[in-house]
Amino acid sequence: MTKTTMTKFFKSNNKFFKKFDGLDYAAHTVFSRGGYFFKGEIDLEKFLKSMEQVFHEFPILLSTFYSEDGIWNISYPPKSHHKINEQLEIEKKHNESIESTTLESILPMELLDERMKNGFSIDLEGLPMGSFKLTILKDGFVIGYSINHSLFDQSSMFYFFKYLSIIYSNKGEDNKTLKKPTTINADNFYDKNQPELTDLKEFRDYGKEFLGFTYTPFGSSSSEDEETKTTTTTSNVNNNITIKVKFNLNEIEKLIKSLDYYLSMNDIIHSIIIKILSINENISKDEEFRLRYTCNMRKRCNLTEEYIGNFGFQQNLLFKISDIRNNTILELAKINRKDVSEFTNDNFFKTLTWHNKMQLHKELPLNYLGKQVPTITNVSNWTSFDYDKISFDGIKPFTIKAPCIATYNVNIICFDFDFENLQKFYRTTIFVPSNSFNQISDFANDSKLFTVEKSS
């Protein structure tokens, strides 16, 4: 196999500094990893020139982390004692097809500090905000990334890639179309009337009762809360498997058009996911199920797309397990639609303030996120952006791939393309008991809205 690898170092004449607020702190232990996949050719020289220009305008991505007085900061130029690595890895694999390329092979692993390689790091000292990899294949190319989640949600990622593609399509020259990126200051959105929460127990109780964040020590699989121990112990998930769910967009659209009331694609997909998760004999019909779905809050807070940050909110929608099992997909979708229509910013502002208190208490965000609890799911929909706006001389992404995190209660909905049948589809992964698979498969066959298969 013909394969060559090289790395590239970039710098900027611009400076960047930000002291963490609660919004930044909430996701700072997570590094988002993945890749944008394209069918077609990339001009390497023009791409490098474009990356040089975009890094000049996004010095935030060249920044490194450091701690001062117990608070994380990020700056460019970096602190003098920090060693700076190259930011771009380039690999040419001219005998390999893009359809057979693995996710692991397109991530910039050669550039990553050992602390970052599994996607989580508690210690950020000296680590970079972002690292990238361009993989050039015989029939396409992939731009892989590892970026700290503190200042980059999916909206920020989308803006960066759109910005880069416009510069590339403009022969590497300055972008005249989009606004220069700017970071979000969460101090402008705190709920000033929230309780002080100076006591740690009070802080944890408030997070659980009002926001749905239950304290579970990092590295533990069970909550310290006796009420939830039956659903969070590892004994209930030892026999679980990850399944791939492929949504049939044509059938879902046909169903939506047949209705005399409005439902969105999202409403249907959310309902399918919670129906699948309710097929679990370890959960009793009387238990409460919590659906969290991520909302991009920029438009609701009068911010435009150039505002960079982790500015999403997980809206909480509560069900009884019996209601999920007894109601149809359409009935559940109507409940989801009602919740979306009644959504206000109040809980978002409360959550921002709570995250600020988290930083003051020096609580680790991983103690509240990502534990395997079969009665909670966190849905993040990456299909809501216009990815046709990411265009490298007319070549647009046909999919985004990221590591599966279904075991952390996260279901990422993404777009993909079936080249054999020439059809676009949406997909996600879900962590379910192995003895539920046959029933889930029967449910899929009956509904015709999705298909399932076991992940290899």
C-alpha positions in Angstrom: 0.0 0.0 0.0 1.4 3.4 -1.0 1.3 5.6 2.1 3.2 8.8 3.1 2.8 10.9 6.2 3.9 14.4 7.1 3.1 17.2 9.6 2.7 20.9 9.4 3.1 23.7 11.9 1.1 27.0 11.8 1.2 30.3 13.6 -0.8 33.5 13.6 0.0 37.2 14.1 -3.3 37.5 16.1 -3.6 37.0 19.8 -6.2 35.2 21.8 -7.0 34.9 25.5 -10.0 33.7 27.4 -10.5 32.9 31.1 -12.9 30.0 31.6 -16.4 30.9 32.6 -18.9 28.2 33.7 -20.0 27.6 30.1 -16.5 26.8 29.1 -15.8 24.7 32.2 -18.8 22.5 31.7 -17.3 20.5 28.8 -13.6 21.2 29.2 -12.7 17.6 30.0 -14.0 16.3 26.6 -12.2 16.4 23.3 -14.6 16.1 20.4 -13.1 13.8 17.7 -14.3 12.9 14.2 -13.9 13.5 10.5 -15.7 15.1 7.6 -15.7 12.7 4.6 -15.6 14.0 0.9 -15.7 12.2 -2.4 -13.4 13.9 -4.9 -9.9 15.5 -5.1 -8.3 18.0 -2.8 -5.5 20.3 -3.9 -2.9 19.9 -1.1 -1.0 23.2 -1.8 -4.3 25.2 -1.8 -5.5 23.4 1.3 -2.3 24.2 3.3 -2.6 27.8 2.2 -6.3 27.8 3.3 -5.4 26.3 6.7 -2.7 28.9 7.2 -5.3 31.7 6.5 -8.0 30.2 8.7 -5.6 29.6 11.6 -4.6 33.3 11.3 -8.3 34.2 11.8 -9.0 31.4 14.3 -6.1 31.8 16.7 -8.3 30.2 19.3 -7.5 26.9 17.6 -3.7 27.4 18.0 -4.2 28.2 21.7 -3.1 26.1 24.7 -4.5 25.6 28.1 -3.0 26.7 31.4 -4.2 27.0 35.0 -3.9 30.1 37.1 -5.3 30.5 40.6 -7.3 27.3 40.1 -9.0 28.6 36.9 -8.3 27.3 33.4 -7.3 29.8 30.8 -6.6 29.5 27.1 -4.2 31.7 25.2 -2.2 32.3 22.0 0.7 32.8 21.9 1.1 30.0 24.4 2.9 30.3 27.7 6.7 30.2 27.1 7.2 26.9 29.0 4.7 25.0 26.9 6.0 22.9 24.0 3.9 23.4 20.9 3.4 20.6 18.4 2.4 20.7 14.8 -1.3 21.2 14.3 -1.9 19.3 11.0 -1.0 15.7 10.1 -1.2 14.8 6.4 -1.4 11.2 5.2 -1.6 10.0 1.6 -3.1 6.6 1.0 -3.6 6.5 -2.7 -4.6 2.8 -2.9 -7.3 3.0 -0.3 -11.0 3.8 -0.9 -12.8 6.3 1.3 -15.6 3.8 1.8 -13.3 1.3 3.5 -11.4 3.9 5.6 -11.8 3.5 9.4 -12.6 6.3 11.8 -9.5 5.5 13.8 -7.2 6.0 10.8 -8.4 9.5 10.0 -7.9 11.0 13.6 -4.7 13.1 14.2 -3.4 10.5 16.7 0.3 11.2 15.9 -0.1 14.8 17.1 -2.0 14.1 20.4 -0.7 14.1 23.9 -1.3 10.7 25.6 -3.7 12.5 28.0 -6.0 13.3 25.0 -6.0 10.0 23.1 -9.2 8.5 24.6 -11.2 11.8 24.1 -11.1 12.8 27.8 -8.6 14.7 29.9 -8.9 16.1 33.4 -5.5 17.8 33.2 -5.4 20.3 30.3 -2.1 22.0 31.3 -0.2 22.7 28.0 -2.7 20.9 25.8 -3.7 22.4 22.5 -7.3 23.5 21.6 -7.3 21.7 18.3 -5.4 19.2 16.1 -6.3 18.1 12.6 -5.5 15.5 10.0 -6.0 15.5 6.2 -6.2 12.0 4.8 -5.9 11.8 1.0 -7.4 8.7 -0.6 -7.7 7.4 -4.1 -11.3 8.5 -4.4 -11.7 11.2 -1.8 -10.4 12.9 1.3 -11.2 13.2 5.0 -10.5 16.1 7.4 -10.2 14.6 10.8 -10.1 16.6 14.1 -9.6 16.5 17.8 -10.9 19.7 19.4 -11.6 20.6 23.0 -15.4 20.8 23.6 -15.1 23.8 26.0 -15.4 26.3 23.2 -16.5 24.1 20.2 -19.9 22.6 19.9 -21.2 21.2 16.6 -22.3 24.7 15.5 -18.8 26.1 16.1 -17.4 23.1 14.2 -19.7 23.7 11.3 -18.8 27.3 11.1 -15.0 26.5 11.1 -15.4 24.0 8.3 -17.6 26.4 6.3 -15.1 29.1 6.8 -12.2 26.9 5.7 -14.0 25.7 2.6 -14.8 29.3 1.5 -11.2 30.3 1.8 -10.1 27.2 -0.1 -12.6 27.8 -2.9 -11.3 31.4 -3.0 -7.8 30.0 -3.8 -6.6 30.4 -0.2 -7.3 34.1 -0.1 -9.1 36.0 2.7 -12.7 35.1 3.4 -14.9 38.1 2.4 -18.2 36.3 2.9 -18.4 35.2 6.5 -17.9 37.3 9.7 -14.7 36.8 11.7 -15.3 34.4 14.6 -15.8 35.7 18.1 -16.2 33.8 21.4 -19.3 33.8 23.6 -19.2 35.4 27.1 -21.5 33.4 29.3 -21.5 36.1 32.0 -24.1 37.9 29.9 -26.6 35.0 30.3 -26.4 34.0 34.0 -29.6 33.8 36.0 -29.0 36.4 38.7 -32.0 35.2 40.8 -30.7 31.6 41.2 -29.9 30.4 44.7 -26.4 30.9 45.9 -25.7 27.2 46.1 -22.7 27.7 48.4 -23.1 24.3 50.0 -21.8 21.4 47.9 -24.8 19.2 48.8 -27.2 22.0 48.0 -25.4 22.4 44.6 -25.7 18.7 43.8 -29.3 18.4 44.9 -30.3 21.4 42.8 -28.5 20.0 39.7 -30.4 16.7 40.1 -33.9 18.0 41.0 -34.1 20.9 38.5 -31.6 20.2 35.8 -31.4 16.4 35.7 -27.6 16.1 36.5 -27.0 13.4 39.0 -23.7 13.2 40.8 -21.8 10.0 40.0 -18.1 9.9 40.8 -15.9 9.7 37.6 -14.8 6.1 37.1 -17.8 4.7 38.9 -20.7 3.2 37.1 -23.3 3.8 39.8 -24.8 6.8 41.4 -24.4 7.6 45.1 -28.1 8.3 45.2 -29.9 5.2 46.6 -33.0 6.0 44.6 -31.2 5.4 41.3 -28.9 2.5 42.2 -31.2 -0.1 40.6 -30.8 1.4 37.2 -27.1 2.5 37.3 -25.2 -0.6 38.5 -22.9 -2.3 36.1 -24.6 -5.7 36.6 -27.5 -4.4 34.5 -25.3 -3.4 31.5 -22.7 -6.2 31.4 -24.7 -8.0 28.7 -25.5 -4.9 26.7 -24.6 -4.4 23.0 -24.3 -1.4 20.7 -26.7 -1.4 17.8 -26.7 0.7 14.6 -29.9 2.4 13.8 -30.5 3.6 10.2 -33.5 5.9 9.8 -35.6 5.5 6.6 -36.0 9.2 5.6 -38.4 8.5 2.7 -40.8 6.6 5.0 -40.6 9.2 7.8 -41.2 12.0 5.3 -44.1 10.1 3.8 -45.6 9.6 7.3 -45.2 13.3 8.2 -46.9 14.4 4.9 -49.9 12.2 5.6 -50.7 14.0 8.9 -53.1 16.9 9.3 -50.9 18.4 12.1 -47.2 19.4 12.2 -44.4 17.0 13.3 -40.8 17.4 12.5 -38.3 14.7 11.5 -36.7 15.2 14.9 -40.0 14.5 16.7 -40.3 11.1 15.0 -36.6 10.2 15.5 -36.7 11.1 19.2 -39.8 8.9 19.6 -38.1 5.9 17.9 -35.0 6.2 20.1 -37.0 6.3 23.4 -39.2 3.4 22.2 -36.1 1.3 21.5 -34.6 2.2 24.9 -37.9 1.2 26.7 -37.5 -2.3 25.4 -35.5 -3.4 28.4 -36.7 -5.9 31.0 -34.4 -4.4 33.6 -36.6 -1.3 33.7 -40.0 -1.4 35.4 -43.0 0.3 33.9 -43.2 2.7 36.9 -39.8 4.2 36.4 -39.2 7.7 35.1 -37.4 8.1 31.8 -35.5 11.3 30.9 -35.0 12.4 27.3 -32.4 15.1 27.0 -32.2 16.7 23.5 -29.6 19.4 22.6 -30.8 22.8 21.4 -28.5 25.3 19.7 -29.2 28.5 21.8 -27.6 31.1 19.5 -30.7 32.2 17.7 -32.8 32.1 20.9 -30.2 34.4 22.5 -29.8 36.8 19.6 -26.4 35.5 18.6 -25.4 34.7 15.0 -23.4 31.8 13.7 -19.9 33.4 14.1 -20.2 33.2 17.9 -17.9 30.3 19.0 -18.6 28.4 22.1 -20.3 25.3 23.7 -23.6 27.1 23.5 -26.1 24.3 23.5 -28.7 23.3 26.1 -30.1 19.9 26.9 -33.8 20.3 27.3 -35.3 17.7 29.6 -38.5 15.8 28.7 -39.8 13.3 31.3 -41.9 10.2 30.6 -43.1 7.2 32.6 -41.7 4.0 31.1 -45.3 2.7 30.9 -46.3 5.7 28.7 -43.4 5.1 26.3 -44.3 1.5 26.0 -48.1 2.0 25.6 -48.0 5.0 23.3 -47.3 4.9 19.5 -44.4 6.7 17.8 -46.8 9.4 16.6 -48.3 9.9 20.1 -44.8 10.3 21.6 -43.8 12.6 18.7 -46.7 14.9 19.5 -45.5 15.1 23.1 -42.0 16.0 21.9 -43.5 18.6 19.5 -45.5 20.2 22.4 -42.3 20.3 24.5 -40.4 22.0 21.8 -43.1 24.6 21.2 -43.3 25.5 24.9 -39.5 25.7 25.3 -38.2 28.9 27.0 -34.7 30.1 27.8 -35.2 30.1 31.6 -33.7 26.6 32.3 -30.8 27.3 30.0 -29.9 30.4 32.0 -30.2 28.4 35.2 -28.0 25.7 33.8 -25.3 28.2 32.8 -25.4 29.6 36.3 -25.2 26.1 37.8 -22.1 25.4 35.6 -20.5 28.5 36.9 -21.1 27.3 40.5 -19.6 23.9 39.4 -16.4 25.8 38.5 -16.4 27.7 41.8 -16.8 24.4 43.7 -14.1 22.8 41.6 -16.4 20.0 40.8 -15.4 17.7 37.9 -17.9 17.9 35.0 -17.4 14.2 34.3 -18.9 13.4 37.7 -22.3 14.5 36.3 -22.1 13.4 32.6 -21.9 10.2 30.6 -22.8 7.4 33.0 -24.6 4.4 31.7 -28.2 4.8 33.1 -30.8 3.0 31.0 -33.5 5.5 31.9 -31.6 8.6 30.5 -30.6 9.4 27.0 -28.9 12.4 25.6 -29.7 13.1 21.9 -27.6 15.4 19.8 -28.7 16.0 16.3 -26.0 17.0 13.9 -28.3 17.0 10.8 -29.8 20.4 11.5 -27.0 22.3 9.7 -26.8 23.0 5.9 -23.7 21.0 5.2 -24.0 21.9 1.5 -22.4 25.2 2.6 -19.2 23.3 3.3 -17.9 23.1 -0.3 -14.3 22.6 -1.4 -14.6 23.7 -5.1 -18.0 22.1 -5.2 -17.1 18.9 -3.2 -19.4 18.6 -0.2 -19.3 16.2 2.8 -21.3 13.0 2.4 -21.0 12.2 6.1 -19.4 13.0 9.4 -18.1 10.2 11.6 -17.3 10.4 15.3 -16.5 7.8 17.9 -19.5 5.9 19.2 -20.5 7.1 22.7 -23.7 5.3 23.1 -22.3 3.6 26.2 -22.2 7.1 27.7 -25.9 7.6 27.2 -25.3 9.8 24.1 -27.1 9.2 20.8 -25.6 11.4 18.0 -27.8 11.6 14.9 -25.8 12.1 11.8 -26.3 12.1 8.0 -24.7 9.5 5.7 -25.0 8.2 2.2 -25.7 4.7 0.8 -23.6 4.6 -2.4 -25.0 1.3 -3.5 -28.7 2.5 -3.4 -27.7 6.2 -4.0 -29.8 7.3 -0.9 -29.1 9.7 1.9 -30.0 8.5 5.4 -29.7 9.4 9.1 -28.0 7.1 11.6 -27.3 6.7 15.3 -26.0 4.1 17.8 -27.9 2.9 20.9 -26.7 0.8 23.8 -29.3 -1.9 24.6 -29.5 -5.3 26.4 -28.5 -8.1 24.1 -31.7 -10.0 24.9 -33.8 -7.0 23.6 -32.3 -7.1 20.1 -34.9 -9.5 18.5 -37.8 -7.5 19.9 -36.2 -4.2 18.7 -35.7 -5.8 15.3 -39.3 -6.8 15.1 -40.4 -3.3 16.1 -38.2 -1.9 13.3 -39.7 -4.3 10.7 -43.3 -3.4 11.8 -42.7 0.3 11.7 -40.7 0.4 8.4 -39.3 3.7 9.7 -35.9 2.4 10.6 -33.6 -0.7 10.5 -31.2 -2.1 13.1 -28.1 -4.2 13.1 -25.6 -5.2 15.8 -22.4 -3.2 15.8 -19.3 -5.2 14.9 
